[in-house]
Amino acid sequence: MIEQRKKETPKIYIIMNKPEGYVCSAVSDSHKTVYELLPSEFQELVQNAKRGERLHTIGRLDCNTSGLLIFTNDGIFSHNISAPEKHINKIYEAELKNSVLKEEQIIYQKKALQGLVLPAEKKYGEQKSSPMTITFKSESKCFIELSEGKFHQVKRTFSALGNEVIKLCRIKIGKLELNKNLKPGDYKILNHPPEI
């Protein structure tokens, strides 16, 4: 009797507006995870699927950061977005603790464009960033665009500039923008990979 070939798991693509208070890990002792926000049929693909077919997030947003998050079990698609050599830009909207006047905004922008030495945090020592673009909306709100994904990069960037991020939301990955109709915690299952 010829053994039947195991059916390949279909490729899954989900976009979510990640709310604050959730982590991007599959398991956490201290926080709720983003996977808890997905339907139960996806839980099996988080914990028990074989390597290469597991549902995962492309990049992570920390517990206090909200915004655009992509889930997939397509490893090639995931690599093409997250690999540093692909240079896929991400845009974040940041609210800062200290107001930044016009003259100082120009200094922030110049320093970010040159790349900054990010201060050490947790197990990560000082790191040099690639150039980033900062665009101010107001004295305390701005957009920051970057192509890397270093640990807490946006927060460490503003720390290096002598400020502090008090609210952070990722609004864009490549060409994909956060859908304004998705409320925090809402998600959308796609029939095909999103254009990035």
N, C-alpha and C positions, 0 to 999 in steps of 0.2 A: 504493500500500500504506500503510495507516494504521500509524503508528509506535506500538508498544506502550508504554504508560506504565510507567515504572520502578516496581517494587513498593516500597512504603514499608517501611523497616526497622522491625520490630516493636519496641515499647517494652520496655526491659529494666530490671529492678529487682533489685539484689543487695545484701544486707547482709553485712558482714564484721566479724569481731573482729580488727581490725588489730593485728599484733604490733609490738613495738618493733623498731627497726633498718630499717624500710622508710619510704620517702617517698611522698607522694601525687602526685608528678609522673609524667608518662607516660615521661619519659626522664631518667636521671641518670647522671653519670659516676662519682660517688663512692658511691652507695648503691643497694641493691636497691629496686625500686618495687613498690607494692601490686598493680599490674596483672600482675606476674609470678606472683602467687598464684592468678590466675584461669585457667580453661581456655583452651586455645589458640584456640578458636573466637571468643573475645571480643577477641583481639589486633587483628584487622582493624578492629574498631569503635573501637579506641583511636587507631590511627595514621592509617588511610586513609579513614574515613567522612567524608562531607561535613559541613560546619558544621550544627549543629542535630541531627545524628544520632550524634555522637561519644559514646562511653562515657566518663563522667567521674565524679569523686567530688563529692559535695555538701559543699562546705567541705573543709578539709584538716586533717589531724593531722600534727604535725611528726614527724621521725624517731624521737624518743625517747618519743612519746606513743602509747598503745595505745587500743583500745576500738572503739566503734560507728562504723562507716563505711558510708555508702550510696553505691552506684554506680548510675548511670542514664544513659540517652541521651534522657530526656524533659526537655526544656528548661523547660517550664511547671512541672512538678513540682519541678524543681531550684530554679527562681526562687521558688516559693511557700514553700520551706523556708529558703533562704539570704538572701533580701532582708531588709535590716534593718527595713523597715517592717512586715514580717509578724510580728515579735516572737516567733519560735519559740524557746522556752527549751531550753538544753542543760545537762546536769548532768555534772560531772566529779568523779571521786574523786581527791584529791590526798594525797600523802604529803610531809610537810614535813621539812626538815633540822633545824630547831630546834623543840623542844617548846614548846607554847603553853599556859600555865596558865590556869585558869578566868577570872581577872580580865582577862587579856590577850585571851582568846577573845571576850569581850564587846566589847572595843575593836575587834578585827578585824571583828566582825559589824557594828558601828555604822558604821565607816568604809566598808566595802563597800556597805552600804545607801545611803550618801550618794553613792556614785560616787567613784572615786579618780583622781588624775592618774597615769597609767601612765608609767614612765620610758622614755626613748628607747631604741630597740634597732634595730640595723642601719639601714635606710633610713627607719625610722619615728621621727619625733620624739615628744615628749611628747604624750599623748592623754588626754582626759577620758573615763572610762568611764561607762556608764549604771549604775544601781544593780544590785548583785549580792547574792545571799544565800549566806552561809557557815553550814554546820551541822557542828559537830565530832562525830566518832565517838570520838576519843581526843585526847590532847595532841599527837599528831603526824599524825593522819589526819582529813580532813574532806571534805565535799561542797561544791562551789561551783556555784551555778546562775546562768546569765547568758543574755541574749537577743542579745548581739552576737557578732561573730566577728573582733575586732581581732587583729592579728598577736601571737601568743604571749600572749594576754590573761591567761590564768590565771597563767602564770609571772610576767608583769610585775605582776600584781595583788599577789602575795605578795612580790615584790621591793619594791614600794611600801610594804608593811607591815613590811619589815625581815626577811623570811624568804626561804627558797628552796624551790622544789618539786624533790623528787628522784625522784618517780614520779607519773605522771599518766595517768588512764584516763577516756575519755568513756563514760559508762554510759547516757545517755538523750538523745534528740533529740525534743522534743515529747512525744507519748505513746509513742513507740517506745523500748523498753528493750533493752539488750544481752542477747541470749539466753545464759543461763548454760551452755547445752549447746554453744555454739560455742567451741571452743578457739582460742587465738591462731593466726591464719592461716586458720581455717575460714571458709566463707561459705555463704550460702543464697540460691538463686535463687528469686525470688517470681513468682507468676503475675499479680500486680496491684500497684499502688503501695501501700506500707505506710501505715497510718493514722498521720498525724502530728498 
